[in-house]
Amino acid sequence: MNTTNPIMDEVRRRYLTPEIQKQVDMQVMIANRIYDLLEQKGMSQKDLAQKLGKTETEVSRWLCGTHNLTMATLAKIAVALEDDIITPTVTKRKRSILPKLSLPRRAAAVL
């Protein structure tokens, strides 16, 4: 990610490990993607918060670009916005890992 602030670029270069830099870049990209989707759908942060049953303050914190969103939260946002938000690359593995996974008890009870 290229920032436009030379001071912040220097701070990032000197004080953040490459892994932390990558994490921050990814968090900002995800937040920007969510903002883009909100704009495309004519929604506000307040609208998203209401769909998720969260406060506008909590959603605002998520979208500042420094919050470490969980996969569960990303999935909830994706459902609320009717968009995947993140699109993983498709693998050409011959074997799927899914048969190795076991469902939690409450998920198995639903099925």
Residue pairs with C-beta under 8 A, 6 or more apart in sequence:
1 24
1 25
1 28
1 29
3 9
3 12
12 21
12 24
16 24
23 68
24 65
24 66
27 65
27 66
27 67
27 68
27 69
28 65
30 69
30 74
30 85
30 86
31 62
31 63
31 64
31 65
31 67
32 65
33 85
33 86
34 48
34 62
34 63
34 77
34 81
34 85
35 63
37 43
37 81
37 83
37 85
38 44
38 45
38 47
38 48
38 81
41 81
43 81
45 56
45 59
45 60
45 63
46 56
46 59
48 59
48 77
48 80
48 81
49 55
49 56
49 58
49 59
51 80
52 59
52 76
52 77
52 80
61 67
62 69
62 73
69 77
74 85
74 86
77 85
78 84
78 85
78 86
103 111
